[in-house]
Amino acid sequence: MIVKYLTFLTGVIWSYSIIKTQSVFSKKAGLIFKVFISKVSWLTLIAACYFGYKNFSIQNTIIGIVVGIILVHLGFYFLKKLLTSKFSEKQLQLSKSFFEYTLIVWVIYYIFF
């Protein structure tokens, strides 16, 4: 039972963290991210919630969803604090641009090849 619940929590955290990642990208890369990756993550989140509902009580499912969302928000908050303390604004912007263009190239490669 514990393994099932941990699997449920992992699914919620995984899918919601990918959905939350969409807000980090610029509008151009965010659109590509939204169309190709975020849609699947929403479906995964819905499937994880359904899995929780079918295997656990509604109370345990809701608690798991809330805990997963809170953990993702805390993770993003502390990661932001860590990155801003370690790197300059210019380095962060350069890294963000690199990841955005890498995402665009990856999606284009995936579509055509």
C-alpha positions as CSV (number, residue, x, y, z in Angstrom):
1,M,0.0,0.0,0.0
2,I,2.8,2.4,0.8
3,V,4.5,1.7,-2.5
4,K,1.3,2.4,-4.4
5,Y,0.9,5.7,-2.5
6,L,4.5,6.7,-3.2
7,T,3.9,5.9,-6.8
8,F,0.9,8.1,-6.8
9,L,2.8,11.0,-5.1
10,T,5.7,10.6,-7.6
11,G,3.2,10.8,-10.5
12,V,1.6,13.9,-9.1
13,I,5.0,15.6,-8.4
14,W,6.5,14.6,-11.7
15,S,3.6,15.8,-13.9
16,Y,2.9,19.0,-11.9
17,S,6.6,20.0,-12.0
18,I,6.7,19.7,-15.8
19,I,3.5,21.8,-16.0
20,K,5.1,24.4,-13.6
21,T,8.3,24.4,-15.7
22,Q,6.3,25.9,-18.6
23,S,6.1,29.2,-16.7
24,V,9.9,29.6,-16.7
25,F,10.2,29.7,-20.5
26,S,9.7,32.7,-22.8
27,K,6.4,33.0,-24.8
28,K,8.0,31.5,-27.9
29,A,9.5,28.5,-26.2
30,G,6.6,28.3,-23.8
31,L,4.2,27.8,-26.7
32,I,6.2,24.9,-28.0
33,F,6.5,23.5,-24.5
34,K,2.8,23.9,-24.0
35,V,1.8,22.2,-27.2
36,F,4.2,19.3,-27.1
37,I,5.1,18.6,-23.5
38,S,2.6,20.2,-21.2
39,K,-0.4,18.5,-22.7
40,V,1.0,15.1,-21.9
41,S,1.8,16.3,-18.4
42,W,-1.8,17.4,-17.8
43,L,-2.9,13.9,-19.0
44,T,-0.4,12.3,-16.7
45,L,-1.6,14.5,-13.8
46,I,-5.2,13.5,-14.5
47,A,-4.2,9.8,-14.7
48,A,-2.3,10.1,-11.4
49,C,-5.3,11.7,-9.7
50,Y,-7.6,8.9,-11.1
51,F,-5.1,6.3,-9.9
52,G,-5.2,7.8,-6.4
53,Y,-9.0,8.0,-6.4
54,K,-9.3,4.3,-7.5
55,N,-6.7,3.0,-5.0
56,F,-7.2,5.2,-1.9
57,S,-9.9,7.2,-0.2
58,I,-10.8,10.6,-1.5
59,Q,-9.2,12.2,1.5
60,N,-5.9,10.5,1.0
61,T,-6.0,11.4,-2.7
62,I,-6.6,15.1,-2.0
63,I,-3.9,15.2,0.6
64,G,-1.5,13.6,-1.8
65,I,-2.3,16.1,-4.6
66,V,-2.0,19.1,-2.2
67,V,1.3,17.7,-0.8
68,G,2.6,17.2,-4.3
69,I,1.7,20.7,-5.4
70,I,3.2,22.2,-2.3
71,L,6.5,20.2,-2.7
72,V,6.8,21.4,-6.3
73,H,6.2,25.0,-5.4
74,L,8.8,24.8,-2.5
75,G,11.3,23.1,-4.8
76,F,10.9,25.9,-7.4
77,Y,11.2,28.6,-4.7
78,F,14.4,27.1,-3.2
79,L,15.9,26.4,-6.6
80,K,15.3,30.0,-7.6
81,K,16.9,31.3,-4.4
82,L,19.9,29.0,-4.9
83,L,20.4,29.9,-8.6
84,T,20.1,33.7,-7.9
85,S,22.7,33.4,-5.1
86,K,25.2,31.4,-7.1
87,F,25.0,33.0,-10.6
88,S,24.6,36.5,-11.9
89,E,21.6,37.7,-13.8
90,K,23.5,37.7,-17.1
91,Q,24.6,34.0,-16.6
92,L,21.0,33.0,-15.7
93,Q,19.6,34.7,-18.8
94,L,22.3,33.1,-21.0
95,S,21.5,29.6,-19.5
96,K,17.7,30.2,-19.9
97,S,18.2,31.2,-23.6
98,F,20.4,28.1,-24.2
99,F,17.7,25.8,-22.8
100,E,14.9,27.5,-24.7
101,Y,16.7,27.2,-28.0
102,T,17.7,23.6,-27.2
103,L,14.0,22.9,-26.6
104,I,13.0,24.4,-29.9
105,V,15.7,22.5,-31.8
106,W,14.7,19.3,-30.0
107,V,11.0,19.7,-30.9
108,I,11.9,20.5,-34.5
109,Y,14.1,17.5,-34.7
110,Y,11.4,15.3,-33.2
111,I,8.8,16.6,-35.7
112,F,10.9,16.1,-38.9
113,F,13.0,13.1,-38.0
